[in-house]
Every structure is written in C-alpha cells, then in structure tokens.
Amino acid sequence: NGKGKTGLRLRVILLAMTLTRLADIKFTSMAKRLFIVRASLEESICLITSPG
C-alpha cells in the first residue's frame, strides 16, 4: 500500500508547485502594473511641475 501514498505525495507536490507558480505569475503582473502606474504618475507630475 506504499504506492498509493507516494502517488498522493506526488499529487500534493504538483498541486503546491502549480499554486506557487500561479501566485508568482499573479504577483509579478501586479508588481509590473504597480511599476507602470508609478512611472506614469511620476511622468505626469514632472510634466505638471516643470515650467513651460
């Protein structure tokens, strides 16, 4: 009955890996979006504050 246990462990590991990968992708896209927003905000502020 040891075979079923290893299969279960493998499935759990695969699931955990998939979840971490998904979380990583989500976090990366979120960070990218925040970075882009911040960059555009800074650009707008520079345009507003610069004379002429």
Secondary structure, DSSP 8 states (H G I E B T S, - for coil): -HHHHHHHHHHHHHHHHHHHHHHHHHHHHHHHHHHHHHHHHHHHHHHHHS--
